[in-house]
Amino acid sequence: MANDLFSTDDNFGDTGAGLSDSADHGTRNQDTRSPLADRMRPVTLDEMVGQEDLLGPQGPLRLLLEGDSLPSLLLWGPPGCGKTTLARLVARHSRARFLEYSAVAVGSKELKAVMSEAAKLKQATGTRTILFLDEIHRFNKAQQDALLPWVERGDVTLIGATTENPSFEINSALISRTRLFVLTPLTAEAVGVLLTRALADPRGLDGVLAMTENAVAALAEMSEGDARAALGQLETVAAAVAAGFEKDNGGKALDVDGLSELIRTRAARFDKSGEEHFNIISALHKSMRNSDVQAALYWMTRMLEGGEDPMYIARRLVRFASEDVGLADPEALRHTLAARDAVHFIGMPEGALALAQAVVYLALAPKSNALYKAYKRTSKEVAKGHNPPVPFHLRNAPTRLMKNLGFGHGYIYAHDTDDGIGQMSCLPDSLKGTDYFQPASKGFEAELAARMEQIRSWHAHRQTRSTHPAANDPAAEDSTDSTPLENPTNEPGDTR
């Protein structure tokens, strides 16, 4: 298997009925009736483009594919990033039987029968079975649970592919029995390599269409990292040119203007300067950050009219609400989540107004990146690798042994105190006094800053009393300012 992954030798293993014609990829890729994306699917690892972190010379996924024994895998990534291609590369060069199914079209009953057969085959002949299950997140919890015993015993090697976050869509028990690899969208440059290859390769367009470098780059940008979508668009463009829809070309290579004429629904993304998609989202972020509401509205509209996924914009707005507005206006996050829900609920084009409302709100909201910087500081602290243990007084003590060891000793229940604060530190001793969150003096964060200062003064005052015994005298108590903490939000009973 290790050597075959890098060669074009058609020495295939047996394949199961789950993948039609998978035993003859070479022939199928030459069939011009197949979609261009299928004909151009890489047949060796060396033909793979992108995912260098995983598939580079020392990439963890490449090393696994080179090995003799492949564990069960979960491949998580967006559409068109190479999940199915990687699974089929295993099929092409493995001596194991390969079965491919989609969770959309197969039930657990059928899979149980397949896995039972695989177990018998392994016991009788030693032949392994690789089960590729696309869209595995479509299976419910019970269906995923049905896979567990077969995977755990090694009766089948499971390769699951998903576009959804496994943390939310895949059972934790199944995740623990597999190796998870995260695939990223292809870069525009990587997609451009695939498009250029498809234009010239005999399996692809074989030189029947010529495109300028700028046109190829524009088409690559349009794909947003989806190789399948890019090759599908290229095939559509080639068909349109062949049918004569590109007029007065004079035999010249198709340029950006010609491409825009052929793909009118996407032309708004590309002006004469060849502006890139990610430049526009950057412009939207920076306009909102600079409180330029007019520019922010313009860039958002450019994205929507250019065919951008509205949920992508919604996700970026949610991120902006926490990163650039933060607690200067806590309502910003609620507004962006509401806009996301509105787009999901009513769809487009009606949902555009909800996004516009969120953009205007974010642009005019007070700005603070204090929360963003606080998380960066704590991440840097944790990344140092020297993470002290939880202080004993903050640990639960559900057993007598733990109580005897001192777990929970010295803990002060804040609700039992007059001011709602216990005179204790909740950080490890080595980190005591560290300020990670440093609120700005803007919007609601100014109130949070005042609250934090009150809490500091309260602790300093109590510390002074504990280090000076005379301060515990009742007479001293009367002469000492012990005014309870004020409530900066003016909400009754809110002592936080």
N, C-alpha and C positions, 0 to 999 in steps of 0.2 A: 504493500500500500504506500509506503513512504516514497519510493522512487516514482511510482506511477503518477503521483499527484503533480509531478513536474514534467511529465512527458505527454506526448500525444498518441501513445500506443493504445489502441482500442482493445485492451485486455480487460474486459468487463467481468464483474461477478454476476451471479444470478440475481434477478430482480423479481419482485413479487407483482401480483396483479394490481396492486394499488397504484402503480405508475405505468401508464400505458406507454409502450415503446421506449421505456427507459433503458433498455438493454442496447439501444442503438442510437445514442445521441449523435454520433457523427453523421449518420444518414439523415436523421430528422433535421439537423441544423442546416442541411443543404436543401431542404424542401422549401421552395419559395412561397408555398401556400401557407406556411406557418408565419405567425407574426414576426416582425423584424426583431423584436426584443428576445423572442425565443430562439431564433436562428443565431443570434449573436451572443447567446449565453456562454460564458467562459467554460472551456472543457479542461483546463488545468489551472492550478493555483497561480502560475506565472501570468495567466491572462487576466486574473482578478485585478481590478482597479479600485483603489481606496481601501479603507480599514487597515492602514499600515500598522497601527498600534497592535492589532490582533494578528495580522497576517504577514508582518515583516519577517526578516530572517530569524529573529529571536522572539517573534510574537507568540503569546501563549496558545492561541488557537491553531496557529500553523504547526507548532511543536506537537500538539495533540493529534492533528491530522496526519503528521508524519509517523506517529507512533503505531505500534502494532495493535494496541487495545484502546478503543475510543470509549470514553465514558458517556453517559447520557448528558445531553446538552440542552440548554434553553438559549435561543437566539432572539434577542429583543432589539428591535430597530424599526425605523419608519419604512413605509413601502418603497420598494425599488433600491434597497441598500445592499442586497446580496444574500439574504437569508436562504432563499430557496436554492440559489446557485451553489452555496456552500454545502447544503445538504446533498445536492445531486452530485457534487464532486466526490463526496464520500461514496455515493452509490457507484459512481463510474469506476472508481479505483479500489473498491473494497471487495474482498472475497465473500463478504457477508451478503445475505439476501436483503434487498432494499424494498421497502413498501412505503408508498407515499399516499397520504390521505389529507383531506381538508376537514377540519372540525365542523365546517358548515354543512358538509354533505354526508358525514358518516356518524353512526350512532355508537354508543358504548357496547351494545350487544354484538355488533359486527366486529368491533375491535377486540372484544373478549375472545371471540372465536379465533381471530387472527393470532392473538397472543398465545392462546392455548396451543394452536398449531405450531407456533414458533418454539414454545417450550418443548413440545414433543420432538420437533426436528433437531433441536439442540441436543437433547438427551440421546437421540438415536444416532445422529451423524456428527454432532459437534458443530454444525453450521449455525453461525450467529445470524440474527435478524435485526436490521436497523429499521426502525419505524419512524418515518418523518411525518409529523402531524402539524400541518400548517394551520394558522389561526387558532392555536390551542386555547387562547383565552375565550373562545366561543363555547368551550365546554363548561358546564356548570360544576359546582363543587363535587357532586356525586359522581359525575362522569370523570372528573380528574382523579378522584379517589380510586376509581376502578383501575387506573393505570398503576397505582402504587405497588402492589405486590409483584407484578410482573417486572417492573423496573428494578425494584429492590433485590429480587432474586437474580437479576441479570438475564432473564429469559428473553428480553428484548433490550436493545439500546435505543433509547428514545431521543429523538431530536425534535424539540418543539420550537415553533417559530411564532412570534407574537409581535404585534405593533403596539400593544398596550403594556402599561407598567406592570411587571409581574408582581410587584408588592401588593397590588390591589386586585389583580385578575387571576393569579395563579396561587393555588394552595401552598401554604408554607411547607407542608410535608413533601410536596413534589419538588419545590425549589431546593429543599435540603438534600434531595437525592440526585440532583443534577448540577452541572457546572453552568453558571450563567455568564453569557457574553453579551455585551452591549454594543450594537453596531450603530454607527452614526450616519446621518445623511451624507451622501457623497458631496465633495466640494465641486464647485463649478468647473474647476480645472479637470477633475477626474471624469466628470460627465462629458466634458469636451473631448477627452481622449477616447471615450467609448463612441461618441458620435463620429469622430474622424475615422476611427477604425471601421465603423459600420458603412461609411461612405465608400471605402475602398475595398473592403473584404469581399471575396467571392460569395461568402455565406450571406452577406448583406446586400448592399445596393450595387456593388461591383462597378463603381465608377459611373453609373448612369446619371448621377446628380453631382454637380460641383457647387460648393458653397465657399464663400470667403471666410477667412479666419474670424472676422468680426461677427458674421452671421452664425457660425458654429458657437461662438462664445455667448451670443445672445440667446440662442436656443438652449444652451447649457444652463444659463442663469434662470431661464424660465422654468426649468424642471424642478428647482428647489431641492436638489439632491436625489431626485427619483430617477434612476436610470431607465426603468421601464417606461415611465411617462415621456422621458426625453426621446427614446428610440421610437415610441409610438407617434410622437409629433413629427419626428423626422420621416417616418414612413408616410404619414399624411401629406407632408410637404412634397415628398417625392412623387406621390400619386397625383397631386394637384399640378405639379410642373409637367408631368407626363401627359396630363389631360389638356394641357394648353392654357391653364389659368394664369400663368405668369407670362404676360404679353410683352412683346418688344424687348426681349432679353438679349437678343443678338448673339446667343451662344455663350454669353458671359456667365461667370459664377454667380450664384444667387447671393445677393448682399442683404444687409440688415433691412433696408427699405423694402426689398422684394419679399423678405420673410414676413415683415409686418403686414404686407398686403394679403399674404396667404393665411396668416393667423390673426385676424382682426380682433378677436376676443382677448388676445394677450398683448396687442400692440401697444397699449397704454403704458406698459412697463418699459418700453424701449424708445427713447427719443433719439435724435440725431447724434447726441454725444455718447450714446450707449450706456446710459446710467444703470447701475447695478441695483438689484433688488435690496441688498443689505445696506446700501447707501441710504435708501429711502427710510427704512426702519430706524436707522441711526439718526436721520434728520428728524423723524417724529419724536424720538426720545429726547434729543437735545433741545428741540423747540419747546416741549412740555417742561423740561428741566429749567429752561430759561424764562418760563412763564409767558411765552409768545403764543397766545391762543390762536391767532390768525394762521401762523405758519403750521402749528400743530394740526389744525383742521385740514389745511391744504395737503399736508403729507399723508394724513390718514386717508383722505379721499383719493389721492393718487394710488395708494395701495389697493383700496377696495375696487376702484374702477379698473385697475390693472389686472384684476382677477385674483387678488390675494385671498387666502382662506380667512374669513372673518374671525374664526376661532383662534387663529394664530395671532391676530391683532389683539384679541381679548386677552390672550395669555400674556402678551407683552405689557399690556396695560396693568394687569394684576401685579406683575413683577415690579413695574414702575411705582405703583402705589406704595409698596413696602420699601423699595430701595431709595426712592427720591423724595417721597412725601413723608412716609413713615408715620411716627406718632405726632408730628406737627399737625396732622389732621387725620385722626383715626377713621373718619368717615370715608376717606378716599378708597380704602380697600373694599369697604362695603359697596361703594358705587361701582367699582370695576367688576366685582363679582356679580352684581345685579345686571350689569351690561352683558356679561358673559351668559348669564341665565336667559336674558331676553333674546339674545341672538340664537341660542339653542332652542328656545321655545317657539319663536315666531319665524325664524329663518331670515333669509335675505329676499328682497332688498330692504324690507321693513326694519330688520335689525340694525341697519346702518345708523339709524338715528340714536339708538341706545349707545352704540360705540362713540358717536359724535358727542353725546351728552357726557360720557365718561372722559373723553379727551379734553373737553372744555373744563370740566371740573378739576382734572389733574393739572391742567396748565395754570389755572388760577388759584390753586391751593397753595398754602405756605409750604415751603420745601425744607426738608431736612434729611440728611443721609446718616444721622446719628445711629439709627438702628442698623443700617448696613455696616457701618464701621464697627459697631459693637459686636456684631456677629463675626466680622473679620478678625477682631481681636481675640475673641474666644476660640475661634477656629485655629488661629495661630498658636494659642496657648495649648490647646489639646494636641496639636500636631507636633509639639516638642517631644512627645513620647513619655514625659515624666508626669503622669497624672496621679496625684496623691489619692489615697483611699478616702471614702466618705467618712467624715468625722463620726465618732461613736454615738454622739448624742442625736444625730439625724437618722440613725438606723432603726428600723423596726425590730422589736424583740418578741416575736410570737411564741418562743419557747423559753423554758426555764434556763437552759444552757446559755442561750443568747443573752438573757438578762444577767446571768452570773458573769458573763464576759464583759458586761458593761454596755451592751447595746441599748440605746435609748436613754442612758443615764445623763441627766443634765438637760434634757429637752424641755423646753417651755412652750406650752400650748398657748399660742398668741391670743386666742379668743377668751382665755381666762384672765388676761391682763386688762387693766383700765384703758390703756392706750392702744390695745390690739397689736402690740409688738413685744416679742420676748427679748430679754437682754442676753443675746447669744449671737455668735457669728455662724453663718451657714456656709462659709467657704472653708476649705482646708487651711490650716494654720499658715502654710507656705504661701498662700494666695490672699491672705487676709488683707483687706484695705485696697485691693485692686479695683480700679474703676474701668469696667468694660463699656457700659452704656453711659455716655456723656451727652445728655440732651442739649439741643440747641435752644436758644432764647427766642424761638419762633412758635406761634400758634399754641397748640395744646402742650407742646413740649416745654414751654416756659412754665406751665403749671406743674408738669412733672419734675422739672428742675427744682422748683420751690418745695415740692413734696419731699424730694430726695434730701434737700438741705435740712428740712425739718427732722427727718429721720436721723441724719448724721448728728444734728445737735442733740437729739434725744439720747442717742447712744453715748455721746461725749459727756452729757450731763450725768447719766447713770454711771458711767465709768468713773467719773470724778467722785461721785458719792460712794462707790464701792471701794475706792482706794484711800478715802479719808473717812475713818470711822466716825468722826464727829458729825459727819453729814447725816448719819443714821439717827441722831438724837431727835426726838420729837420737836424740840425747840428749833433745831436747825432745819427741820423739815418745813416749818412754817416760814422760815426766812429764805428758803430756797424756791426759786421759780420752778414749779412742777406743773405748769399749765399743760393740759393734754394736747396732743397733736391736733392741729387744725385740719379740716377737711377741705382741700383746695378745690374740689369739684362741687362743693356745696350740696352734695347728695346726702340726705339724712342716713345716718348709720353706716356710711361708707368709710371704713378705716383702713381698708386694703392692707 
